[in-house]
Amino acid sequence: MRSLLIALQQVNIEEKLKTAPDGNYQVGVLIGSFVPFIVLVGLAYFLYYRAKRKEKNLNN
């Protein structure tokens, strides 16, 4: 079941860029492909910062 979901979520970006109607669509596809990565990096930083601050408070 999990592999089916992963297969459905994978997007062929190269094909979308080839069939793009104009340059603005291409920019949107590229930005949309990086947004999940940026969100995960932001979440990881937030969790790291919160854990570090909590550890500092426990040591005092």
C-alpha positions as CSV (number, residue, x, y, z in Angstrom):
1,M,0.0,0.0,0.0
2,R,2.8,2.4,0.9
3,S,4.6,1.8,-2.4
4,L,1.4,2.6,-4.2
5,L,1.1,5.9,-2.5
6,I,4.7,6.8,-3.2
7,A,4.3,5.9,-6.9
8,L,1.2,8.1,-7.1
9,Q,2.9,11.1,-5.5
10,Q,5.9,11.0,-7.7
11,V,5.8,13.7,-10.4
12,N,7.8,13.8,-13.5
13,I,9.1,17.4,-13.5
14,E,11.0,17.1,-16.7
15,E,7.9,16.1,-18.6
16,K,5.9,19.0,-17.1
17,L,8.6,21.4,-18.1
18,K,8.6,20.1,-21.7
19,T,4.9,20.5,-22.0
20,A,4.7,23.9,-20.2
21,P,2.6,26.5,-22.0
22,D,5.0,29.3,-21.0
23,G,7.9,30.4,-18.8
24,N,5.8,31.3,-15.9
25,Y,4.4,27.8,-15.6
26,Q,8.0,26.5,-15.6
27,V,8.9,28.8,-12.7
28,G,5.8,27.7,-10.8
29,V,6.6,24.0,-11.3
30,L,10.2,24.5,-10.0
31,I,9.0,26.5,-7.0
32,G,6.4,23.9,-6.2
33,S,8.9,21.1,-6.3
34,F,11.1,22.9,-3.8
35,V,8.4,24.0,-1.3
36,P,8.1,20.6,0.5
37,F,11.9,20.5,1.0
38,I,11.9,24.0,2.4
39,V,9.1,23.3,4.7
40,L,10.8,20.2,6.1
41,V,14.1,22.1,6.6
42,G,12.2,24.8,8.5
43,L,10.4,22.2,10.6
44,A,13.7,20.5,11.4
45,Y,15.3,23.8,12.4
46,F,12.3,24.7,14.6
47,L,12.4,21.3,16.4
48,Y,16.2,21.6,16.9
49,Y,15.9,25.1,18.3
50,R,13.1,24.1,20.6
51,A,15.0,21.1,21.9
52,K,18.2,23.1,22.4
53,R,16.3,25.8,24.3
54,K,14.6,23.1,26.5
55,E,18.0,21.5,27.2
56,K,19.4,24.9,28.2
57,N,16.5,25.5,30.6
58,L,16.9,22.0,32.2
59,N,20.6,22.7,32.9
60,N,19.9,25.9,34.8
